[in-house]
Amino acid sequence: MDTITNPYAWVGIIAGVLTTIAFLPQVFRAWRTRSTSDVSLTMFLVLVAGICMWLVYGFLIKDIVLIVANAITLVLASAILVAKLRFK
C-alpha cells in the first residue's frame, strides 16, 4: 500500500514531523545566544549516533518517512552538537 494512502503511515509521518521540529527551538537558541552550557554533550553524542542508526534502518527497509525525518533530525541535532563544541 502506498505510504500516503496508508492511514497507519500517517502516525509515522506525524511522529517524524513532531520529533524533527522539536529540535528547532534549541537550535535557534544555541545559535542566537552562542551559549550551550545547559546542553549535555554526552546526550547529544548518543542522540546523533541513534539518529544515524534510524537513518541506516530507514535505508535498509526503504522507508521514505524514516529516511526523511531522520535525515532532517540529524542535521538539526548535529547543528546543536556543533554549537556545543564551538561555543564552549
Sequence and secondary structure as in RCSB ss.txt:
>XXXX:A:sequence
MDTITNPYAWVGIIAGVLTTIAFLPQVFRAWRTRSTSDVSLTMFLVLVAGICMWLVYGFLIKDIVLIVANAITLV
LASAILVAKLRFK
>XXXX:A:secstr
  TTT HHHHHHHHHHHHHHHTTHHHHHHHHHHT  TTS HHHHHHHHHHHHHHHHHHHHTT HHHHHHHHHHHH
HHHHHHHHHHHT 
